[in-house]
Amino acid sequence: MNKADLLQLIIEQLTHDLAVQFNAAKAAHEASTHEENIPDNKYETLALEASYVAQGQANRAQEIRRALETYKQLVLVNFDDTDAIGLTALATLASPEGTIRTVFIGPLEGGMKISDKLNGTEIVVITPASPLGRDLIGKRAGDSVRIGIGREGTEFEIVEVC
């Protein structure tokens, strides 16, 4: 997948997520102020609980908004297999068993999954602060990284960087 297309898909996903989060925050706020939730005594906490949910939803919407603005301003760097991996690298990893993983190193929103419908692959956004991100930064094609912990981990070879 072309990185410019990937970046556009990330922006579209964040835009969608922001709309969903905003609606959830609005609904939680309305629940916290609804007349049916006015407490009759000090033990009825439904309105208070709904206000906590509303605040959490609003905070998450703010995080998504910040990530969206960051990705809209992101400058993509072209890498080749001899370059050290850094921010905006798209890396393809392969295990000895043939499992393929493709990751994009982005500034925020690690864990987001983007489907490449043309190739039928899934690209996972990771950040340099994640364990895998820390392991990948500075490596090159041909180097190895471990995904997972201890015996549960699997060794992957970096087979392509762009």
N, C-alpha and C positions, 0 to 999 in steps of 0.2 A: 504494500500500500504506500502510496505517495504520502510523505509527511505533511504536506500542505492539506491534503484531503483528510488526513488523520486529525490535524489541528482543527479543521472545520467541524468534524464530527464531535470532537471534544467540546467545542464551543456550543454546538447544538444540544448536546447532552446536558451541559451545565445550564443552558437557557431553559430547557425543559425542567430540570431538577429545581431551578430557582422558582419557576411558576408553581410547581407542585408544593414546594416548601412554603411559599408565600400564602397559598390557599389554605394549607394546613395551619399556619400561624393565625390566619384570619379566623378560621373556624374555631380554633382553641380560644382565641380572644373573645369571640362571640359567646362561647359556652361559659367563659368565666364571668361575663357580665349579664348573662341572661337572667331574667326575673325568676325563673324556676329554680335557679341555683343560689338564690339569696338565702343565706343560712338563717334558720329559725333559732338556733342555739349555737353555743361555742363548739359543739362537737361535730357539726356539719361542715365539712371542709371541701366539698365538691368544687365550689367556686375558687377556692385557694389553690387546689390541685390543678384545676384547668388553667389558672393564671401561670403556674409554674411551667406547664406544658407549652403555653403560648410563648413564654419568654424563651424557652429552649428552642422552639421552632423558629422564632425570630432571630435568635443567635445563629442558628444553622443557616438560615437564609442569608444572613450577612456574610458568613464564611463563603457560601457559594457565590455571592455577588463579587466578593473580593477575588475569588479564583477565576471567575468569568472575565473580569477586567484584566487580570494578569495574563490569561491565555489570549485575550484579544490583542495584547501588546507584545506577545512572545515572538522573539526573533528565532527562527529555526536555523540551526547550524548544520551544514552538510558534513557528514563523517564518511570516511572510508575505512577499510579493514586495517589500515596501518595507524589510524588515529586512536588516541586514548578516548575512551567513552566519557562523555560529559552530559550536561543538561541538553535536552532535546534529541538525544541519540535514540535511535530505534534499533534495538538489538534482538537478534534471533538466537535462541539458545537450544541446544539439542542434547538429550541424554543418550547414554550408550544403548538404551532400550528403544530409541527412536522417538521419544516424546519431544515435541517441539513446543517451545514457549517463545512468545514475542512480547517484548516490553518496551514501553516508551518512557524515557526519564523526563518527567515534567516537574514543574516547580511546586504544584499543589495537587490536591485531590487524588492521592495515591489510593489504589484499589479500584478505581474506575475501570470498567471493562468496555471496550469498543469492539464491535464485530466488523470484520472485513468480509463483507458479503461476497466479494469477487473471488477471494481465495479460500473462503470458509474458515478463516482463522480468527482467533480472539486476541486482541492486543490489550495488555493490562498496563495502565499508567502506574508508575512507581515514582517515588521521590528519592532524592539523594539521601534523605534522612532515614529511609527504611533500611532494614538489614541487607536486603538484596541490592538496593540502590548504592549503599556504602561499599558493598563488595564489587559492584560493577564499575563504579567511578575509577577511572585510571587504567582499567584493563583494556585489552585489545582482542580482536578476532584471534582465535586459537587458544586464548587463555580459558581457564575453568573457574566456575563458581559453584558453590553448594547452595541448593534451595532446600530449606528445611533444617531441622536441628538434629544433631547427633546421628544415631543410626537411622532415624526416619528421613534424614536428608538425602538428596540425590545430587550427584555431581553432573553439572551441565557444562558443555563446551560452548563458548561464544563462537557461532559459525558465521555471523554476518553483522556488520554495523553500518548504519547509514544515517 
